[in-house]
Amino acid sequence: MPMLPINSTVELGHRALFHTRVPPRGTGSRIISLRLQRRSRAPSCISRDNLSQWQNTRRASTTASANAISDHEFLLFRDLVTRVGPKPRIEDSRRDATPSNTSFNAADTRIAAPSTDDPVERLPDPLRRALEALRRRDTERLILHLQHIVHLSEAELRGLAASLPRTTFTEFLRSLDPLCVARDVDPTGHAHITTGVYQMLSMESVVDDWGVRQIYSRLLRCMLVLGGALKASGQALQVEEYIYLLRCAGAASDPAGAKLIWDELRYTQSDWRHGEVFTEFVSARFLARPLYTGHDKIRRMVIPRNLHRSRLRLTWRQVGRLDRLRFNTRLKRLRFGLSKDLDHAEDLMRRMRKKGSPRRMLSIFLEDGYRISESLLCALMVAYGRAGSLRFVGSRILNAYFGIRMRRLTYTEAHDSDSNKAEIDHVPFRIRPTVRLMQAVVETYGSNGEIAIAFQLLDHISKTYHITIPLSIWQDLLEWTYIMGSSAVSAAWKEAKMYSKIPHSSSVEMIWNAMASAPYHIQPGFDQYNIIIRSLLGRHKFGAFLPLMRDAVHIYNAQCREYEEAVLEYVQMIRDGARISEVVSRYERARFRKAKMHHDIQLWCRKFLSDVRSFDSANPLAVIAVPDFIRDFGPFIPNPARYRTATGYVSLYDPARERPIQFISGEVPMAIPMKHKTNWIYQTVKPKRFGVLSENSLAGKSTISRFELVTLLTSTSRRPSFRKFIAPDRPPYYRKRNRKMNPKKNPEAKRSESTKESSYDDDDDYF
């Protein structure tokens, strides 16, 4: 391509700017647009001869006054400003056109002519589709096409990274922000997927063996491959792009990966000292956001075994009993919450039990002169809470920055005998508290078993600063109270002689009453009903949970109506031959919520029937209450319904309803470190992983053309062979000596690679 004359910049406009002075790679879009605006304001261009003549004139007039302008300078300046040549005429195929400026040659005219070929059409097919999804802001399709791009060879990836504009690559990573993906793509939303939900609903295609959403693991892999291709092409990542990488590492529950990304940022970027970047690193390093642990509070819980030798001292007998308790609970939770970087079973919170890391981060932040923000302080509060440093949180963060002074930093500390003094005082603050501080307070103190202090702080912040406590914070407080009062967690605190960490059995009900009464008047949702009903069933208050259960069933019926509307819209979209991601996302979210609610209600029914005890044949509980309960909640009762009476067990089978089939889908081998006498050994265990064939699961990925509309409206499974009725004489969950349910011989029970594919990609319905 021939070089343009310097004095032709005026005629060619903005296009010649990229030929005369190409901006360096990595220049932001704002800088490029600013340069274009500045050059467009000056219509003339100064040639080298004029520039040297103007400099000689200035040197010759040094004796003149600084404010005086000679006639020669004025004429030269006017000549430079008013010297605008005529624009070239572009050839038109419909008529002959003669260029008005003969100084331009054919090469210059060809450069000025617009190209008729779309450069996007010349790109490879996956990249072209990804760009189209990016233009439509379709994040779901963008992730799908990027998964095809990352499987290209290194040379092809390097060429694609070099051909893409730098701002387009930044827009790619901005669209893949895990916070946006969780809002627009992830159908599970803010739901906590337990091991029971994982097995009963057949969610292997959504959650991996470690309890992490697979969409974030694939997203992290895609972003790392794209970043590596960009660096191989000779470019560098920007600071903003490192923020998205840190968030993605946190969403994938990979604190070690977040630390590697942070180290690379510090070594490759000179201007990395930004408060937002530091906040994202602290959040990813200590899994401060609920998304980073899959909204699972059990993984974020502080246990006395992790506080040993850092906050307290336990005897060797106590350590042995706590290890045995940890071993027993691990068998039920499979690999959920374990670190992926180690060969043996170690909880993620085990690496966060020491206070040295957050202390070093805070000292570096203060020494370098960062701007203190509320988001950073909340992330540091959670980081210190992982190590159990509640005194530091109360004195150095809440008191020093938010103006909240507590008389007792922990519940076990002695307080003033004067009962008229308030537990919390209000002092001048540097940063005004908001809802974000409320979330950090509940996370920090709730994970350490300080439920009373967490509630007092919430009430103080709400009344002092007139902030309404949202429903999500009430949900967090209810969950932490229920978890700390569970049998396994309370047994651990009892073994450590820390009885103040165990809430009263009626604490969940007290928080529920406070939430629903004045001055808050919060309308509870299904998740809140789930916590209070589980608590009442655990306390055997059968008469109190029935009205609440009926209210929860009304919410489930509303969700069923929403699911039916989503199914009809989804089917109509497919019949029209269209592909609308909003419709697909609505269908998948409604499908998951319906299956999850049905599973929770079925657990309540199973818990009630298993806890019924009657030693009198005339007891109204077994004679009247249980039959009425089975009749009222028939669709959620396990089939067959089995409960105990004074003379034995009663089993009621309904042949008109489906009978779920439970089978062993595989084993989960783990090496759990245990102390044997004076040495540490790895005890290998292989807990069973179960699967269930049911119409209320999320199994299968078959196209909806294989199902009738009635089947789609009444069930959530997409597996054609789920409707299997079993004879009443067979046991409800048979898995031994059943060749049909053998995972080695039956493809339905085998966890093949096809079941690990994303069940939320419905390309089979459109292509």
GISUL-V736753 format. One record per backbone hydrogen bond with DSSP energy under -0.5 kcal/mol. CO is the residue of the C=O (numbers start at 0). NH is the residue of the N-H. If there is no record, write none. Layout:
co=CO nh=NH
co=CO nh=NH
//
This chain:
co=4 nh=7
co=5 nh=8
co=7 nh=11
co=8 nh=12
co=11 nh=14
co=12 nh=15
co=13 nh=16
co=13 nh=17
co=14 nh=17
co=15 nh=18
co=15 nh=19
co=16 nh=20
co=23 nh=26
co=27 nh=31
co=28 nh=32
co=29 nh=33
co=30 nh=34
co=31 nh=35
co=32 nh=36
co=33 nh=37
co=34 nh=38
co=35 nh=39
co=36 nh=40
co=37 nh=41
co=40 nh=42
co=44 nh=46
co=46 nh=50
co=47 nh=51
co=48 nh=52
co=49 nh=53
co=50 nh=54
co=51 nh=55
co=52 nh=56
co=53 nh=57
co=54 nh=58
co=55 nh=59
co=56 nh=60
co=58 nh=61
co=60 nh=63
co=64 nh=67
co=69 nh=73
co=70 nh=74
co=71 nh=75
co=72 nh=76
co=73 nh=77
co=74 nh=78
co=75 nh=79
co=76 nh=80
co=77 nh=81
co=78 nh=82
co=81 nh=83
co=87 nh=89
co=91 nh=94
co=94 nh=91
co=96 nh=98
co=99 nh=101
co=100 nh=103
co=104 nh=108
co=105 nh=109
co=106 nh=110
co=107 nh=111
co=108 nh=112
co=116 nh=118
co=117 nh=120
co=117 nh=121
co=118 nh=121
co=119 nh=122
co=123 nh=127
co=124 nh=128
co=125 nh=129
co=126 nh=130
co=127 nh=131
co=128 nh=132
co=129 nh=133
co=130 nh=134
co=131 nh=135
co=132 nh=137
co=133 nh=136
co=136 nh=138
co=137 nh=141
co=138 nh=142
co=139 nh=143
co=140 nh=144
co=141 nh=145
co=142 nh=146
co=143 nh=147
co=144 nh=148
co=145 nh=149
co=147 nh=150
co=148 nh=151
co=152 nh=156
co=153 nh=157
co=154 nh=158
co=155 nh=159
co=156 nh=160
co=157 nh=161
co=158 nh=162
co=159 nh=163
co=164 nh=168
co=165 nh=169
co=166 nh=170
co=167 nh=171
co=168 nh=172
co=169 nh=173
co=170 nh=174
co=171 nh=175
co=173 nh=176
co=176 nh=179
co=176 nh=180
co=177 nh=181
co=178 nh=182
co=179 nh=183
co=180 nh=184
co=180 nh=185
co=185 nh=188
co=187 nh=190
co=190 nh=192
co=191 nh=193
co=193 nh=197
co=194 nh=198
co=195 nh=199
co=196 nh=200
co=197 nh=202
co=198 nh=201
co=198 nh=691
co=200 nh=697
co=202 nh=205
co=202 nh=206
co=205 nh=213
co=207 nh=210
co=208 nh=334
co=209 nh=336
co=211 nh=207
co=212 nh=215
co=212 nh=216
co=213 nh=217
co=214 nh=218
co=215 nh=219
co=216 nh=220
co=217 nh=221
co=218 nh=222
co=219 nh=223
co=220 nh=224
co=221 nh=225
co=222 nh=226
co=223 nh=227
co=224 nh=228
co=225 nh=229
co=226 nh=230
co=227 nh=231
co=228 nh=232
co=229 nh=234
co=230 nh=233
co=237 nh=241
co=238 nh=242
co=239 nh=243
co=240 nh=244
co=241 nh=245
co=242 nh=246
co=243 nh=247
co=244 nh=248
co=245 nh=249
co=246 nh=250
co=247 nh=251
co=248 nh=253
co=249 nh=252
co=253 nh=257
co=254 nh=258
co=255 nh=259
co=256 nh=260
co=257 nh=261
co=258 nh=262
co=259 nh=263
co=260 nh=264
co=261 nh=265
co=262 nh=266
co=263 nh=267
co=264 nh=268
co=269 nh=271
co=271 nh=273
co=273 nh=277
co=274 nh=278
co=275 nh=279
co=276 nh=280
co=277 nh=281
co=278 nh=282
co=279 nh=283
co=280 nh=284
co=281 nh=285
co=282 nh=287
co=288 nh=291
co=289 nh=292
co=289 nh=294
co=290 nh=293
co=292 nh=295
co=293 nh=192
co=294 nh=296
co=295 nh=299
co=297 nh=300
co=300 nh=302
co=302 nh=305
co=302 nh=306
co=304 nh=307
co=306 nh=309
co=306 nh=310
co=306 nh=311
co=311 nh=308
co=314 nh=318
co=315 nh=319
co=316 nh=320
co=317 nh=321
co=318 nh=322
co=319 nh=323
co=320 nh=324
co=321 nh=325
co=322 nh=326
co=323 nh=327
co=324 nh=328
co=325 nh=329
co=326 nh=330
co=327 nh=331
co=328 nh=332
co=329 nh=333
co=332 nh=335
co=334 nh=337
co=336 nh=347
co=343 nh=345
co=344 nh=672
co=345 nh=338
co=346 nh=349
co=347 nh=350
co=348 nh=351
co=349 nh=352
co=354 nh=358
co=355 nh=359
co=356 nh=360
co=357 nh=361
co=358 nh=362
co=359 nh=363
co=360 nh=364
co=361 nh=365
co=362 nh=366
co=363 nh=367
co=364 nh=369
co=365 nh=368
co=369 nh=371
co=372 nh=376
co=373 nh=377
co=374 nh=378
co=375 nh=379
co=376 nh=380
co=377 nh=381
co=378 nh=382
co=379 nh=383
co=380 nh=384
co=381 nh=385
co=382 nh=386
co=383 nh=388
co=384 nh=387
co=387 nh=389
co=388 nh=392
co=389 nh=393
co=390 nh=394
co=391 nh=395
co=391 nh=396
co=392 nh=396
co=392 nh=397
co=393 nh=398
co=396 nh=400
co=396 nh=401
co=397 nh=401
co=397 nh=403
co=400 nh=429
co=400 nh=430
co=402 nh=404
co=402 nh=426
co=403 nh=405
co=404 nh=424
co=409 nh=412
co=416 nh=418
co=417 nh=420
co=422 nh=406
co=424 nh=404
co=424 nh=426
co=433 nh=437
co=434 nh=438
co=435 nh=439
co=436 nh=440
co=437 nh=441
co=438 nh=442
co=439 nh=443
co=440 nh=444
co=440 nh=445
co=441 nh=445
co=442 nh=446
co=443 nh=447
co=444 nh=449
co=445 nh=448
co=446 nh=301
co=448 nh=450
co=449 nh=453
co=450 nh=454
co=451 nh=455
co=452 nh=456
co=453 nh=457
co=454 nh=458
co=455 nh=459
co=456 nh=460
co=457 nh=461
co=458 nh=462
co=459 nh=463
co=460 nh=464
co=461 nh=465
co=461 nh=466
co=467 nh=469
co=469 nh=473
co=470 nh=474
co=471 nh=475
co=472 nh=476
co=473 nh=477
co=474 nh=478
co=475 nh=479
co=476 nh=480
co=477 nh=481
co=478 nh=482
co=479 nh=483
co=480 nh=484
co=482 nh=485
co=485 nh=489
co=486 nh=490
co=487 nh=491
co=488 nh=492
co=489 nh=493
co=490 nh=494
co=491 nh=495
co=492 nh=497
co=493 nh=496
co=496 nh=498
co=497 nh=500
co=498 nh=501
co=500 nh=502
co=503 nh=506
co=505 nh=509
co=506 nh=510
co=507 nh=511
co=508 nh=512
co=509 nh=513
co=510 nh=514
co=511 nh=515
co=512 nh=516
co=514 nh=521
co=516 nh=519
co=516 nh=520
co=521 nh=523
co=524 nh=528
co=525 nh=529
co=526 nh=530
co=527 nh=531
co=528 nh=532
co=529 nh=533
co=530 nh=534
co=531 nh=535
co=532 nh=536
co=533 nh=537
co=534 nh=538
co=535 nh=540
co=536 nh=539
co=539 nh=541
co=540 nh=544
co=541 nh=545
co=543 nh=547
co=544 nh=548
co=545 nh=549
co=546 nh=550
co=547 nh=551
co=548 nh=552
co=549 nh=553
co=550 nh=554
co=551 nh=555
co=552 nh=556
co=553 nh=557
co=554 nh=558
co=555 nh=559
co=556 nh=560
co=557 nh=561
co=558 nh=562
co=559 nh=563
co=560 nh=564
co=561 nh=565
co=562 nh=566
co=563 nh=567
co=564 nh=568
co=565 nh=569
co=566 nh=570
co=567 nh=571
co=568 nh=572
co=569 nh=573
co=570 nh=574
co=571 nh=575
co=572 nh=577
co=573 nh=576
co=578 nh=580
co=579 nh=583
co=580 nh=584
co=581 nh=585
co=582 nh=586
co=583 nh=587
co=584 nh=588
co=585 nh=589
co=586 nh=590
co=587 nh=591
co=588 nh=592
co=589 nh=593
co=590 nh=594
co=591 nh=595
co=592 nh=596
co=593 nh=597
co=594 nh=598
co=595 nh=599
co=596 nh=600
co=597 nh=601
co=598 nh=602
co=599 nh=603
co=600 nh=604
co=601 nh=605
co=602 nh=606
co=603 nh=607
co=604 nh=608
co=605 nh=609
co=606 nh=610
co=607 nh=611
co=608 nh=643
co=615 nh=618
co=618 nh=621
co=618 nh=622
co=619 nh=623
co=619 nh=624
co=620 nh=625
co=623 nh=627
co=624 nh=628
co=625 nh=629
co=626 nh=630
co=627 nh=631
co=628 nh=632
co=630 nh=633
co=632 nh=635
co=632 nh=636
co=633 nh=636
co=637 nh=639
co=640 nh=651
co=642 nh=649
co=647 nh=644
co=649 nh=642
co=650 nh=652
co=651 nh=639
co=651 nh=640
co=652 nh=654
co=653 nh=656
co=657 nh=659
co=659 nh=661
co=660 nh=692
co=662 nh=664
co=662 nh=690
co=665 nh=688
co=666 nh=668
co=667 nh=686
co=669 nh=671
co=669 nh=684
co=670 nh=344
co=670 nh=672
co=671 nh=682
co=673 nh=675
co=673 nh=680
co=674 nh=676
co=675 nh=677
co=675 nh=678
co=678 nh=675
co=680 nh=673
co=680 nh=682
co=681 nh=683
co=682 nh=671
co=684 nh=669
co=686 nh=667
co=687 nh=689
co=688 nh=664
co=688 nh=665
co=690 nh=662
co=691 nh=693
co=692 nh=660
co=693 nh=696
co=694 nh=715
co=694 nh=716
co=698 nh=717
co=702 nh=705
co=703 nh=706
co=707 nh=711
co=708 nh=712
co=709 nh=713
co=710 nh=714
co=717 nh=701
co=717 nh=719
co=718 nh=721
co=719 nh=722
co=721 nh=723
co=726 nh=729
co=734 nh=737
co=736 nh=738
co=737 nh=740
co=738 nh=741
co=740 nh=742
co=741 nh=744
co=741 nh=745
co=744 nh=746
co=745 nh=748
co=745 nh=749
co=749 nh=751
co=751 nh=754
co=752 nh=755
co=753 nh=756
co=757 nh=760
co=759 nh=761
co=761 nh=764
co=762 nh=765
co=762 nh=766
//
